[in-house]
């Protein structure tokens, strides 16, 4: 079986990975890594009515880095009965509960009250907190509304978490072997508390060494990547390793987490799988970590000390946008020309009118002329062109909707690629933009 690891890293042992039903990913009995079970509860009816909630993504990243992954995330409306049910269940099954939202001064901010009922603890008024809240309003030059007095109440036995941005203090309650954190809902208030109060708490939990890496692939469907990974993990594998995949924007992320007794052992496990994935997926693997496809291309060009220009027709500047989204891309990216109309192709890129008439705008010949014309005018090392039929109309039997031609011009050659995409107009354009950037990346490695 090509790519199957021959032996585990030093100190490792073989283990078998369980697989679940469709929609689940490979895991084993060490998936929690022996650390505390941590749950997140987000409170707010608006979160169930279309408002974007980013707390889960942010906190799961913080927890993953601390080696104490998030076990569950729940969102609940500002309904005391529903909140009590969610709070009680989380408290029963988890070691640490993080609760965000519902600490404001208004009538529907009842997080404190519901937790007091669930834990059978009184709310204690803290005069020093009220003094701090009043002072914040005074600095703003406005009187404190009477309702804000509610924010000076803490659960009995809890310690306040200072809010340097807003008026709602957070809370931390230690009850036996369990801990509850209450955070305000706004991210600008929550994140400083997490960094100052939660992160140090997590670092002292004594969890085993844990590290996660992400590898990014393009050119293979998610199902094919999943099938190959299952084959790899059903053969020799590393105990204490979990994996998962996620497809997004034409890219497949492979995420592997290693858990072990020491950080050195964990790094050896990840290095082992890095070699396996690189051998197995070859040029389809373009990045380790969060780097985008365009970012990988920018890095490659920067390493070579070379420059790039783009001539786009059907993609309308989408490929150029992907490049300029990368910080520092100005080191290598000269710029782009959106030559949509044939007159632009002739006047800006120098495509001969006779060629356009004979071959048509969507053709190998015109794609080559666009790329070569731009390279000469921009005096860059590489020029890419892309021209095609994004639809939904305008296609023919010979040139159907979704047909895209691209070309890559250097001082030494002009190469041509052709591909047929399916999907909506937007999908065809986005896929074509990624494809032409990836084609150049593959040509340079």
N, C-alpha and C positions, 0 to 999 in steps of 0.2 A: 504494500500500500504506500504510494508515493507520499512523502512528507511525514510519515509516522515516526515519532521520536524513537530513537534507538535505546535511550536510557535516561533515567531521571537525573536531575542535578544532584550533586553530592549531598548526602544527608537526607535526600527525599525518599519516599517509598511510593509504590504504585497504588492507585486507588481507582475504583470504578465510579463513573459519573452517572447519576440517575437522570433520566429525562422524563419530562412531563408531557401533558397533552399539548395540542397546538396552542400557541400563545404563551407557553411557559418556556423557560430556558434551563439549560443544564445546571444542576446544583448537587451538592452532596451534604452529608450530615454535619459538615463543619461550616456551613454557609453563614451561620451567625458568629462564628469565630470565638465563641465562649464569652463574648462581651455582654453588656447590659442590653436588654430589649428596650428600644426607644420608640415612642410613638409621637406623632405630631397631630394636633387638632387645630384646624383653622376655623374660626368663628366669624360668621357674618352672612346675612341673607343675601347681600349683594354679590357674594362669591358664587352663589347658585343662580345668579341672574345675569351672567355674562361678564362680570368684572374679572379681569385676568388676575390669577393668584400665583405669584412667583415664590411664595415662601417655601413650598415643597422642594423646588429645584435648588434654591439657595441653601436651605438647611440640610438637604441630603448630601450636598457637596461638602459642607462643613463637617458633617458627621462621618462621611466616607474618609475624608482626610485624617480624621481623628481615630480611625479604626473602629468606630462604633456605628455601623450603618443603621439607617432608619428602617424600622420594621413595618410601619404602617402609617399612612396619612389619611385623615378623615376631615371632611368639610361639613359643617353643620350650621343651620340657620339660627337666627336669634330667637329661638323658641325654647323657653326654659325646660319644657318637658323633654324635647329632643336632646338638648344639651346635657341634661342630667343623665339620660340613658347612655350617651356617647362617653361622657366623662367617667361614669362609674365603670363601664366596660374596659376602657383604656387603663384605668387605675388598677383594676383587678389583674390584668394580664401583662402589664409592663413594669419595668424597673424605673424608667424615667419617662415622664409625660411632658411634652412641650405644647403649650397652648398659646395661640396667637390670636389677638383680637378681642373685642368686647370689654376693654378697660376704659373706654371713654366716659364722658359725663352724662350722656343722654339716657333716656328711659329704656332704650333697647340694649344698652351696654350692661349685661347682667352676668358676665363671666365670673366675677368675684362672688356674686350672690349664689350662683349655682354650685360653684366649687365648695363654698362654705356648707351648703346643704348636703352635697355628696360626701364630703369628708367629715361632716358633723363637727365643724369648727366655727366659732364665732368670728365675725369681722370686727377688728379692733381699730378704733380711730387713732391715727398717729399725728399729733399736732405738728411735729417737725416737718412732716410731708406737706401739710397744708401750708405751712410757712413757705416752703420751697415753691409750691404751685402759685401762691400769691405773688411771690417775687418774680416769677417768670412773666406773669401778666403785667406786672408793674414795669418790667423792662420793655414790654411791648407798647406801653403807654395806654393800656385799656384796663378797666376794672374787671375783676374776676367774677364771672357769673356764679350765682349760688350753687348751681348744679355741679360745678367742679369740685365741691367739697367731698363728693362721693369718692373721688380718686385718692383721698387720704386714708382710706380704709384698707387694711391688710388682713389676710387670713391669720388667725391666731397661730403664733409660732413661726410665721414667715418673716423673711428678711426682705427689705426693699431693694430693688435694682434701679439705680439712678437713671433717669431719662434726661439726657443732655439736650434733646431736641424738642420734645413735646412736654405735655403736662402729666401724662399717665405714667407713674412709676411701675416698673415690672415687679415681680415677686418670685422668690425662691423658697419653697417649703420642703424641708427634709423630714420625712416621717418614717422612722425605722430604716429599712433598706430601700425605700422608694423616695423619689424626688420629683417635685412638680415645679416647672418654670412657667410663669405667666408673662407673656410679652405683649406689648401694644401691637395693634394691627399694622400701622404704616411701616413700610420697609425702612424708611429713614430713621425711625425710632428703634425698630427691632434689631437691625444689623449691628449697631454699636454695642447693644447689650449682649448679643450673641458673642461678639469678639471679646468683650471684656469679661463677661460673667459665665457664659456657657462653655466656651472653648477651654478655659483652664480647668473647669469642672470635669470635662470629658477626658482631658489628658491624665487625670489622676485615677481613672477607673480601672487601670490595670488590664486592659484588653490585650489579647495577643497581637503580635506584629501583623499588620494588614496593609496591603497596597493594591491599588487598582490601576490598570493601564488600558488605554483604548487604542486600537489600530483601525485605520480607515481604509476601506476598499472601494473601488469603482470598477465597473465593467462586468460585474456578476450580480444576478438577482439574489435577493435575500434568501430565497428558498434553496438556491444552490450553495450559498455560503453555509446555511444552516445544516444542509445534508453533509457537507464536507467536514464541518466541525464535529458533528455527531460521530462520524466515522473516526476522526482523530481521537476524540475523548473516550470512545468505546474501546479503543486499543489501549496501549500504555498511556497512563495519565499521571498526574501528580496529586496525591492526596492533599486536601486543603485548598483545592483550586475550584473556583466557580466561573462560569462563563455565560455570556448573553450576547444577543445581536439586536441591532436596531437599524431599520432602514429609514432614510430621510433624504429628501432632495437629491435622489439619484446616487446616494452614497450609503454604504453599509458599514456601521460601526461594530466592531468586535470588541467586547469588554471582558477582560479577564481579571479576576481578583484572586490574589494568593494570600493565605493566612498561615502563619507558622509561629514557632516559638521565638525566632529571632528575626530581626530586620535583614540580616545577611542572607538567611535562608529564603526569605520571601523574595529578595531581589534575584537570587539564583533561579528560583522557580519562574519568575517573570522573564528573565533573560533566556531561559530554556524555551519558553513558549514563543518568545520573540523570534528565535531562530526557526522554530517550527512553522510559524505563520509566514515568515518571509520566504522560506523554501516552498511552502505550499502554494501561496498566492502570487508570488513573484511581483511583476510590475503592476498588478492590480492593487497592491498595497502601496498607498501613496503617502501615508502619514501615521506617525505615532503621536497620540494626544489629540488636542482639539483643533489642530491646524486644518484649514480648509484646502480644497483642491487648488484654488487660486493661490493660496498661501504657499502650498508646496511648490507650485510653478515659480512663484516669485523668489522663493529661497533658492531653487535650482539655478535660475538665471543669475541671481546675485553671486552665488558661488562661482559661476563661470565668468562673471564680469561682463555679461551680455545684455543687450536691450531688445525690446519687443514693441511692435506697433500692431494695431488691429484695424481691419477693414470689415465692417459688418453691414449686411443688408437685412436679411430676414430677422436676425436677432436684435436689431435696433439698439445696440449698445449694451446688451445684457452681459456679454463677456467682458467688456471694459469695466462695467460696474463691479463685477466680481473681483477683478484685479484691483480696482481702486478702493474696494472695501478693506484691502489688506494694508495695515500700517506699514509705511516704508516702501510701498510699491513704486514710488516715484524714482527710486534708485534704478529701476529696470524698465519701467513702462513709459514709453515715449508719449503715447496717447492713442486715441482711436478716431476713426472716421465712420460715421453712419452714412453710407452711400446707398440710400434706399431707392431713389429714382435712378433710372439709367443715365440721366444727364449728370448726376453727381458722380456716377462711376466713370463717365467720360472726362468731365472737367477736373475732378479732384484726383482721381486715381490713374487717369490716362488710359482707360480701357478703350480700344478702338471701336468706333461706331459700327464698322463692318463686322467686327467679331460679335457684338451684341445682336446685330441683325441676323447673322448666320447661325449662331449657337444658342442665342437666348440668354437672359440674365442668369437663369438657373442651369448652369453647365460647368463642366470641368474646365473648359477653356477660359471662361470668364472668371471663375474662382482663381485660376492661376494668374490671370492678368491683373486682377485686383491686388493680390498679395505682392506680386513682383513690382507693380507700379507704386504701391505704398512704400515698399522697402527702399526703392530708389529715391523717392521724394523725401522720406523721413531719415534716410541714412542710418538705419538701425541694423542690428545683426539678424533679427528675425521679424518677419511680418506674417500675420495670419489673416486669412479672409474666410468669410462664411456667407453663402448665398443660398436661398432655398424657398420653398413654398410652404408657408405656415398655415395657409387656409383661413377660413373653412372652405372657401371657393377658389377657383382658378386652376385646379388640377386637371390633368389630362391622363390618358392611358400611358403615354410615354413619360410624362412628368407628373406623377401623382402628388397630392397634398402630403406633406411630410418628407419629400425628397430634399436633401440638403447636400450641397457640395462645399468643400473647404479646401484651402491650399496653404502651404507653408513655404515661404520664400526665404532663402539665404543668398549669400554671394555665390554659392557653389551649386545650388539646386533649387527647383520649385517642385514640391511634391503635392499630390492631390489625394483627397479622401472623399468618399461618398457614403451616405448612410440614409436609410429610410426610417423615419420616426413615426410613431402613432400617438394619438392623443388629441387634445384640444389645441387651439392656436397657441394659448399660453404655454401648455406643456411642451409642444414641439419647439417653441422658441427657447424655453429654459433648458431643455435637454440638448438642443443643438449648441447652446453657449457652453455648457459643461463639456460636451463632447470635443469641441475644437480645442479647448484648453488642455484637456486630458490627452488629446492626440499629440499636441506639441510636447507635453511632459514626457510621454512615452518615447517620443522621437529623440529626446535629449538624454535619456538615461542609458 
